[in-house]
Amino acid sequence: MKNRKSSCCIQHHKGFIDVLNLCIFRKTKLPLDVKPIEQTLPALAVGKLGRTTLDILQEVGEVSKLFFGILKSLPKVIKSRNLILFQMEHIGVNSLPLVLIIAVFTGAVSAWQAAYQLKGIAPLSFLGAATSRAIITELGPVLTGIVIAGRVGASIAAELGTMKVTEQIDALESMAISPVRYLAMPRFLASIIMMPLVVIFANFIAVVGSFFVSNFFMNVSSAVFFGSVKRYFLMSDFIYGVVKTIFFGGATSLLGCHIGLRTEGGAEGVGLSTIRSFVLSAASILVLDYVLWMLFV
């Protein structure tokens, strides 16, 4: 009787060990044509989409945090006036030569294109109105914004990125100096102040360039050209073109500061941040142009 009980216990214990071995220790190989569900193409695509969405949301949150930090630093504008004036010179005044050269050829090309489009449809007396409205509402603000994004946005990202990787920003924080107040806020304010002024100069030079092409190559007199400009000019077009440059300038400087302050990886990281700043700034200008057009026109 005792032996029968012991044999039953041994069999029960052996069965438990077999189950445990099957569940934990035994590695069952799948057939070669069967993949785990996490390695299938739909699962990988969904996982990549989810990670990308989370990264985008995280970056939007970080940019928003930087923006509200800049707003929080606005009461210290008077204290930072020298920094703001220096950035206004760097962003606005030093950008004028490049912007004006591009504006001249923008006006010239717009005159040729408008003349080609109006050929057989409308007389060349409408050339001034067609080119001026296109320049004031779209070509001037958008092209100037992209030029500023390439020159200023990339410069901000490179400068702040270099300060980040060389631990200069950590040194500012150790001295109880806010990097947002000392670095980001002056650049942001200078951008939204100087961008409209630079665009006004660019619009004027572009219209003049369009006039010279129309006058010398298409025999359109100054009275006819500027008469059509005056006849079809709308103050709302000018205001819309200038107001949206405030958004362009703010987006360019905000993205440049955000990317610069998040730079990692030494010299290579600074180069990547510079490229990324220009790409995102140019893309944001085009997106904002479309959104503002849908909202206000």
C-alpha positions in Angstrom: 0.0 0.0 0.0 2.8 2.3 0.9 4.7 1.5 -2.3 1.5 2.2 -4.3 1.2 5.7 -2.7 4.8 6.5 -3.3 4.5 5.5 -7.0 1.4 7.7 -7.4 3.3 10.6 -5.9 6.3 10.0 -8.1 4.1 9.9 -11.2 2.2 13.1 -10.2 5.5 14.9 -9.5 6.9 13.7 -12.8 3.9 14.9 -14.7 4.2 18.4 -13.0 7.8 18.6 -14.0 7.0 17.7 -17.6 4.4 20.4 -17.8 6.7 22.9 -16.2 9.5 21.9 -18.6 7.1 22.3 -21.6 5.9 25.7 -20.5 9.2 27.3 -19.4 12.3 25.4 -20.5 11.4 23.8 -23.8 11.9 26.1 -26.9 9.5 25.2 -29.6 10.8 26.2 -33.0 8.3 27.7 -35.4 8.3 26.5 -39.1 10.5 28.6 -41.4 7.5 30.1 -43.2 5.8 31.3 -40.0 6.9 34.6 -38.4 6.0 36.0 -34.9 3.2 38.5 -35.2 5.4 41.4 -34.1 7.6 40.8 -37.2 4.9 40.8 -39.8 4.7 43.7 -42.2 1.4 45.2 -40.9 2.6 45.0 -37.4 5.9 46.7 -38.3 4.1 49.4 -40.2 1.7 50.1 -37.4 4.6 50.2 -34.9 6.6 52.6 -37.0 3.5 54.8 -37.5 2.9 54.8 -33.7 6.5 55.7 -32.9 6.5 58.5 -35.5 3.3 59.9 -34.1 4.6 59.9 -30.6 7.8 61.6 -31.7 5.9 64.3 -33.5 3.6 64.9 -30.5 6.5 65.0 -28.2 8.3 67.6 -30.4 5.2 69.7 -30.7 4.9 69.7 -26.9 8.6 70.8 -26.5 8.1 73.6 -29.1 5.0 74.7 -27.3 6.8 74.7 -24.0 9.6 76.8 -25.4 7.0 79.2 -26.9 5.3 79.7 -23.5 8.7 80.1 -21.9 9.4 82.9 -24.3 6.0 84.5 -23.5 6.8 84.2 -19.8 10.1 86.0 -20.4 8.5 89.0 -22.1 8.3 91.2 -18.9 12.1 91.3 -19.0 12.2 92.8 -22.5 13.6 96.1 -21.3 16.4 94.3 -19.5 17.3 92.4 -22.7 17.0 95.4 -25.0 20.6 95.3 -26.1 20.3 91.6 -27.0 17.2 92.3 -29.0 18.7 95.2 -30.9 21.8 93.1 -31.8 19.6 90.3 -33.1 17.4 92.8 -35.0 20.6 93.9 -36.8 21.7 90.4 -37.4 18.3 89.1 -38.6 17.0 92.2 -40.5 19.7 94.6 -41.5 22.4 92.0 -42.5 19.8 90.0 -44.5 18.8 93.0 -46.7 21.5 92.6 -49.4 20.6 89.0 -50.1 16.9 89.6 -49.8 16.9 92.6 -52.2 19.0 90.7 -54.9 16.4 87.9 -54.8 13.6 90.4 -54.9 14.9 92.1 -58.0 14.9 88.9 -60.0 11.6 87.7 -58.4 10.0 90.8 -59.9 11.7 90.4 -63.2 10.6 86.7 -63.5 7.1 87.6 -62.4 6.8 90.2 -65.2 7.9 87.7 -67.8 5.6 85.0 -66.6 2.6 87.4 -66.3 3.2 88.7 -69.8 3.3 85.1 -71.1 0.1 84.2 -69.2 -1.7 87.4 -70.4 -0.7 86.9 -74.0 -3.9 86.5 -76.1 -6.1 86.9 -73.0 -5.7 90.4 -71.7 -3.6 93.5 -72.8 -0.3 94.3 -71.3 -1.8 97.3 -69.5 -2.8 94.8 -66.8 0.8 93.7 -66.3 1.4 96.1 -63.4 -1.7 94.9 -61.5 -1.0 91.2 -62.1 2.6 91.3 -61.0 2.2 93.7 -58.0 -0.7 91.6 -56.5 1.2 88.4 -56.9 4.4 89.9 -55.4 2.6 91.6 -52.4 0.4 88.7 -51.5 2.6 85.6 -52.2 5.9 85.9 -53.9 7.4 88.6 -51.6 6.5 87.2 -48.2 7.0 83.5 -49.1 10.3 83.8 -50.9 11.7 86.2 -48.3 10.6 83.9 -45.5 12.4 81.0 -47.1 15.5 83.1 -47.6 15.4 84.2 -44.0 14.8 80.6 -42.9 18.0 79.5 -44.8 20.1 82.4 -43.5 18.8 83.1 -40.1 17.0 79.9 -39.0 20.0 77.7 -39.8 22.3 80.3 -38.2 20.3 80.2 -34.9 20.3 76.4 -34.8 24.0 76.2 -35.5 24.9 78.9 -32.9 22.7 77.5 -30.1 23.7 73.9 -31.1 27.4 74.8 -30.7 26.7 76.3 -27.3 24.8 73.2 -26.3 27.4 70.7 -27.3 30.2 72.8 -25.7 28.2 73.0 -22.5 27.9 76.8 -22.6 24.2 76.6 -22.0 24.9 74.4 -18.9 27.2 77.2 -17.7 24.4 79.7 -18.1 22.1 77.6 -16.1 24.7 77.1 -13.4 24.8 80.9 -13.1 21.0 81.1 -12.8 20.6 82.7 -16.2 17.6 81.3 -18.1 18.7 80.2 -21.7 15.1 80.9 -22.9 15.3 84.5 -21.6 18.9 85.1 -22.6 19.0 83.2 -26.0 15.6 82.4 -27.3 13.4 85.4 -26.4 15.7 88.1 -28.1 15.9 86.0 -31.3 12.1 85.4 -31.4 11.2 89.1 -30.9 13.8 90.3 -33.4 12.4 87.9 -36.0 8.8 88.9 -35.7 9.8 92.6 -35.7 12.2 92.6 -38.6 10.5 90.1 -40.9 7.7 92.4 -41.9 10.1 95.3 -42.5 12.4 93.2 -44.7 9.4 92.0 -46.7 8.2 95.6 -47.3 11.6 96.4 -48.7 11.5 93.2 -50.8 8.1 94.0 -52.2 9.1 97.5 -53.2 12.2 96.3 -55.0 10.4 93.4 -56.6 7.7 95.7 -58.1 10.5 98.1 -59.3 12.2 95.1 -61.0 9.0 94.1 -62.6 8.5 97.6 -63.9 12.0 97.8 -65.5 11.4 94.5 -67.3 8.0 95.7 -68.5 9.3 99.0 -69.6 12.5 98.0 -71.3 11.5 94.7 -72.9 7.7 95.1 -73.4 7.3 98.8 -74.0 4.9 99.3 -71.1 5.1 102.9 -70.0 5.4 103.9 -66.4 2.0 105.7 -66.5 0.3 102.5 -67.8 2.2 100.2 -65.4 1.7 102.1 -62.2 -1.7 103.2 -63.3 -2.9 99.6 -63.3 -1.1 99.0 -60.0 -3.0 101.9 -58.4 -6.3 100.9 -60.0 -6.3 97.4 -58.7 -4.3 97.8 -55.5 -6.1 96.7 -52.3 -4.8 97.7 -48.8 -6.2 94.3 -47.6 -3.7 92.5 -49.9 -0.8 94.5 -48.4 -1.9 94.0 -44.8 -2.4 90.3 -45.4 1.0 89.9 -46.9 2.7 91.7 -44.1 0.8 90.1 -41.2 1.6 86.6 -42.3 5.3 87.4 -42.3 5.0 87.8 -38.5 4.0 84.1 -38.3 6.8 83.2 -40.7 9.4 85.0 -38.6 8.1 83.5 -35.4 8.1 80.0 -36.7 11.6 80.3 -38.2 13.2 81.6 -35.0 11.2 79.3 -32.7 12.2 76.2 -34.6 15.8 77.3 -34.9 15.9 77.9 -31.1 14.2 74.6 -30.3 16.4 72.5 -32.6 19.6 74.3 -31.4 18.8 73.8 -27.7 18.2 70.1 -28.3 21.4 69.5 -30.3 23.5 66.4 -29.4 26.4 64.6 -30.9 29.2 67.2 -31.2 30.1 68.7 -34.6 28.1 66.2 -36.6 25.0 66.9 -34.4 25.4 70.7 -35.1 25.5 70.0 -38.8 22.4 67.9 -38.7 20.6 70.5 -36.6 21.4 73.2 -39.1 19.9 71.1 -42.0 16.9 70.1 -39.9 16.2 73.7 -38.9 16.1 74.9 -42.5 14.0 72.1 -43.7 11.4 72.4 -41.0 11.4 76.2 -41.2 10.8 76.2 -44.9 8.1 73.5 -44.7 6.4 75.4 -41.8 6.4 78.6 -43.9 4.6 76.9 -46.8 2.1 75.2 -44.4 1.4 78.5 -42.6 0.9 80.3 -45.9 -1.8 77.8 -46.9 -3.5 77.8 -43.5 -3.5 81.6 -43.2 -4.8 81.9 -46.7 -7.7 79.6 -45.9 -8.4 81.5 -42.7 -8.2 85.2 -43.7 -9.0 85.3 -47.5 
